[in-house]
Amino acid sequence: MGRVFVIGLAGGIGSGKSTVAAEFGRRGAEVLDADAMVHELLRERAIIAKIVRRFGKEVLKSRGGIDREKLAAIAFGSGRKIRDLEAILHPPVVRRMKRRIAALRRAGDRQVVVIDAPLLFEAKLDALCDEIMFVDVPKTERVKRLRRSRGWTRTVLEKREKRQKPLDYKRENADTVMRNADAESRTRTLVRKHWRRIRQFLSD
């Protein structure tokens, strides 16, 4: 069995977890991207059928397939609806990640895996991790980033984050904290240092 070290990224929306994940990926880590997996799932007939049964045909595009924006607008309008959507999508995402980590272990390689999942704790993906890294960015900076990238207001951010564990919970349950509010070069430096430490651990 190979030695696999799994890092789970936690943090607020807009904290740049995907940027940190990409930096690890450039150094050789395998990134398990929950959002990408959800995109794939939303093209599967069985998943589409479950979503339509729960949310209605109005979530479909005119040429078939799920309209993610319509689905999000409906699901985030109700705590019960978002829980129903999570019940459809979370289990297959967790299964895919477990299978991939198990396959890497069977392959016998010494590998670093990064889990990039907005709901790391909520989906209980933290149970797969050897280390939880909290990506720390002030709320004011996250609001600026989200306004530029998604057109979100502070109110939209706060509404979305109510569906997640509080930031204090994530920070307290993390093993390490990475401040990601500075220049990208600073983020690269922090990831490089962390990468060296993990590779040393795997080689011991």
MISE-935904 format. One record per residue (C-alpha): residue number from 1; x, y, z. Coordinates in steps of 0.02 Angstrom, whole numbers. Layout:
<recs>
<k=NUM	X=X	Y=Y	Z=Z>
...
</recs>
This chain:
<recs>
<k=1	X=0	Y=0	Z=0>
<k=2	X=63	Y=172	Z=-45>
<k=3	X=82	Y=317	Z=74>
<k=4	X=-47	Y=450	Z=36>
<k=5	X=-57	Y=615	Z=131>
<k=6	X=-226	Y=701	Z=115>
<k=7	X=-247	Y=889	Z=144>
<k=8	X=-422	Y=961	Z=160>
<k=9	X=-442	Y=1146	Z=125>
<k=10	X=-565	Y=1245	Z=231>
<k=11	X=-609	Y=1429	Z=236>
<k=12	X=-741	Y=1556	Z=193>
<k=13	X=-816	Y=1580	Z=20>
<k=14	X=-697	Y=1686	Z=-83>
<k=15	X=-545	Y=1644	Z=23>
<k=16	X=-451	Y=1572	Z=-126>
<k=17	X=-452	Y=1388	Z=-80>
<k=18	X=-451	Y=1341	Z=-264>
<k=19	X=-298	Y=1452	Z=-292>
<k=20	X=-207	Y=1364	Z=-150>
<k=21	X=-262	Y=1195	Z=-218>
<k=22	X=-196	Y=1241	Z=-391>
<k=23	X=-28	Y=1289	Z=-316>
<k=24	X=-16	Y=1118	Z=-233>
<k=25	X=-68	Y=1040	Z=-398>
<k=26	X=74	Y=1127	Z=-490>
<k=27	X=195	Y=1045	Z=-371>
<k=28	X=127	Y=871	Z=-403>
<k=29	X=-19	Y=850	Z=-284>
<k=30	X=-178	Y=771	Z=-350>
<k=31	X=-322	Y=892	Z=-324>
<k=32	X=-495	Y=819	Z=-291>
<k=33	X=-612	Y=961	Z=-338>
<k=34	X=-787	Y=939	Z=-268>
<k=35	X=-861	Y=1074	Z=-381>
<k=36	X=-790	Y=988	Z=-535>
<k=37	X=-864	Y=824	Z=-477>
<k=38	X=-1033	Y=906	Z=-454>
<k=39	X=-1023	Y=974	Z=-632>
<k=40	X=-995	Y=795	Z=-692>
<k=41	X=-1136	Y=727	Z=-586>
<k=42	X=-1258	Y=856	Z=-655>
<k=43	X=-1233	Y=777	Z=-827>
<k=44	X=-1279	Y=602	Z=-768>
<k=45	X=-1454	Y=544	Z=-810>
<k=46	X=-1488	Y=466	Z=-640>
<k=47	X=-1438	Y=625	Z=-547>
<k=48	X=-1537	Y=735	Z=-667>
<k=49	X=-1691	Y=627	Z=-639>
<k=50	X=-1675	Y=641	Z=-450>
<k=51	X=-1657	Y=830	Z=-458>
<k=52	X=-1805	Y=851	Z=-575>
<k=53	X=-1913	Y=743	Z=-463>
<k=54	X=-1871	Y=853	Z=-315>
<k=55	X=-1860	Y=1027	Z=-393>
<k=56	X=-1966	Y=1015	Z=-550>
<k=57	X=-1933	Y=1034	Z=-736>
<k=58	X=-1900	Y=1220	Z=-718>
<k=59	X=-1720	Y=1180	Z=-669>
<k=60	X=-1689	Y=1106	Z=-843>
<k=61	X=-1608	Y=1199	Z=-987>
<k=62	X=-1708	Y=1216	Z=-1148>
<k=63	X=-1601	Y=1081	Z=-1230>
<k=64	X=-1594	Y=969	Z=-1078>
<k=65	X=-1472	Y=959	Z=-934>
<k=66	X=-1474	Y=1054	Z=-771>
<k=67	X=-1471	Y=1243	Z=-769>
<k=68	X=-1356	Y=1272	Z=-620>
<k=69	X=-1409	Y=1453	Z=-592>
<k=70	X=-1594	Y=1409	Z=-588>
<k=71	X=-1560	Y=1261	Z=-474>
<k=72	X=-1457	Y=1367	Z=-354>
<k=73	X=-1590	Y=1504	Z=-350>
<k=74	X=-1724	Y=1377	Z=-303>
<k=75	X=-1619	Y=1273	Z=-183>
<k=76	X=-1546	Y=1420	Z=-86>
<k=77	X=-1718	Y=1491	Z=-60>
<k=78	X=-1757	Y=1361	Z=73>
<k=79	X=-1656	Y=1270	Z=205>
<k=80	X=-1752	Y=1111	Z=170>
<k=81	X=-1723	Y=1121	Z=-17>
<k=82	X=-1536	Y=1148	Z=-2>
<k=83	X=-1526	Y=1000	Z=117>
<k=84	X=-1621	Y=895	Z=-10>
<k=85	X=-1498	Y=946	Z=-147>
<k=86	X=-1350	Y=906	Z=-35>
<k=87	X=-1426	Y=735	Z=1>
<k=88	X=-1426	Y=701	Z=-187>
<k=89	X=-1251	Y=767	Z=-225>
<k=90	X=-1143	Y=739	Z=-71>
<k=91	X=-1144	Y=548	Z=-59>
<k=92	X=-1081	Y=518	Z=-238>
<k=93	X=-946	Y=652	Z=-218>
<k=94	X=-885	Y=571	Z=-57>
<k=95	X=-886	Y=399	Z=-139>
<k=96	X=-783	Y=462	Z=-286>
<k=97	X=-654	Y=540	Z=-172>
<k=98	X=-641	Y=384	Z=-64>
<k=99	X=-618	Y=275	Z=-218>
<k=100	X=-482	Y=387	Z=-288>
<k=101	X=-384	Y=394	Z=-125>
<k=102	X=-399	Y=205	Z=-106>
<k=103	X=-337	Y=181	Z=-285>
<k=104	X=-184	Y=290	Z=-251>
<k=105	X=-144	Y=190	Z=-96>
<k=106	X=-158	Y=26	Z=-194>
<k=107	X=-42	Y=97	Z=-327>
<k=108	X=97	Y=104	Z=-198>
<k=109	X=151	Y=282	Z=-233>
<k=110	X=193	Y=417	Z=-107>
<k=111	X=64	Y=546	Z=-153>
<k=112	X=-7	Y=709	Z=-88>
<k=113	X=-194	Y=734	Z=-115>
<k=114	X=-285	Y=899	Z=-91>
<k=115	X=-472	Y=902	Z=-63>
<k=116	X=-549	Y=1065	Z=-123>
<k=117	X=-729	Y=1060	Z=-62>
<k=118	X=-836	Y=1207	Z=-4>
<k=119	X=-926	Y=1093	Z=120>
<k=120	X=-777	Y=996	Z=185>
<k=121	X=-847	Y=976	Z=360>
<k=122	X=-1030	Y=972	Z=313>
<k=123	X=-1002	Y=826	Z=192>
<k=124	X=-888	Y=743	Z=322>
<k=125	X=-744	Y=743	Z=200>
<k=126	X=-631	Y=797	Z=342>
<k=127	X=-635	Y=615	Z=398>
<k=128	X=-529	Y=573	Z=244>
<k=129	X=-395	Y=701	Z=286>
<k=130	X=-227	Y=689	Z=372>
<k=131	X=-221	Y=877	Z=388>
<k=132	X=-349	Y=1018	Z=379>
<k=133	X=-283	Y=1184	Z=315>
<k=134	X=-386	Y=1340	Z=349>
<k=135	X=-364	Y=1472	Z=214>
<k=136	X=-384	Y=1636	Z=307>
<k=137	X=-440	Y=1796	Z=221>
<k=138	X=-529	Y=1946	Z=302>
<k=139	X=-713	Y=1961	Z=258>
<k=140	X=-691	Y=2132	Z=178>
<k=141	X=-565	Y=2060	Z=56>
<k=142	X=-677	Y=1911	Z=17>
<k=143	X=-823	Y=2027	Z=-20>
<k=144	X=-713	Y=2126	Z=-142>
<k=145	X=-658	Y=1966	Z=-230>
<k=146	X=-835	Y=1898	Z=-244>
<k=147	X=-904	Y=2063	Z=-307>
<k=148	X=-774	Y=2060	Z=-447>
<k=149	X=-786	Y=1875	Z=-490>
<k=150	X=-971	Y=1835	Z=-461>
<k=151	X=-1059	Y=2001	Z=-438>
<k=152	X=-1107	Y=1954	Z=-260>
<k=153	X=-1149	Y=2079	Z=-126>
<k=154	X=-1102	Y=2061	Z=57>
<k=155	X=-1283	Y=2007	Z=90>
<k=156	X=-1273	Y=1866	Z=-38>
<k=157	X=-1109	Y=1806	Z=39>
<k=158	X=-1182	Y=1805	Z=214>
<k=159	X=-1337	Y=1712	Z=155>
<k=160	X=-1232	Y=1577	Z=70>
<k=161	X=-1116	Y=1559	Z=220>
<k=162	X=-1261	Y=1527	Z=337>
<k=163	X=-1272	Y=1357	Z=254>
<k=164	X=-1094	Y=1317	Z=308>
<k=165	X=-1006	Y=1286	Z=472>
<k=166	X=-954	Y=1450	Z=556>
<k=167	X=-780	Y=1511	Z=512>
<k=168	X=-729	Y=1498	Z=694>
<k=169	X=-774	Y=1313	Z=692>
<k=170	X=-671	Y=1284	Z=535>
<k=171	X=-522	Y=1380	Z=603>
<k=172	X=-528	Y=1290	Z=771>
<k=173	X=-538	Y=1120	Z=687>
<k=174	X=-394	Y=1154	Z=568>
<k=175	X=-217	Y=1093	Z=594>
<k=176	X=-136	Y=1238	Z=502>
<k=177	X=-187	Y=1413	Z=449>
<k=178	X=-130	Y=1494	Z=286>
<k=179	X=-159	Y=1680	Z=263>
<k=180	X=-208	Y=1708	Z=82>
<k=181	X=-247	Y=1894	Z=80>
<k=182	X=-78	Y=1948	Z=11>
<k=183	X=-2	Y=1940	Z=-163>
<k=184	X=-4	Y=1777	Z=-260>
<k=185	X=185	Y=1767	Z=-244>
<k=186	X=163	Y=1758	Z=-55>
<k=187	X=36	Y=1618	Z=-75>
<k=188	X=157	Y=1522	Z=-187>
<k=189	X=294	Y=1542	Z=-57>
<k=190	X=183	Y=1477	Z=84>
<k=191	X=126	Y=1328	Z=-20>
<k=192	X=305	Y=1288	Z=-70>
<k=193	X=361	Y=1284	Z=112>
<k=194	X=215	Y=1174	Z=160>
<k=195	X=246	Y=1060	Z=12>
<k=196	X=426	Y=1032	Z=63>
<k=197	X=374	Y=985	Z=239>
<k=198	X=246	Y=858	Z=179>
<k=199	X=364	Y=780	Z=50>
<k=200	X=494	Y=763	Z=189>
<k=201	X=365	Y=678	Z=298>
<k=202	X=321	Y=555	Z=159>
<k=203	X=503	Y=515	Z=125>
<k=204	X=546	Y=474	Z=306>
</recs>
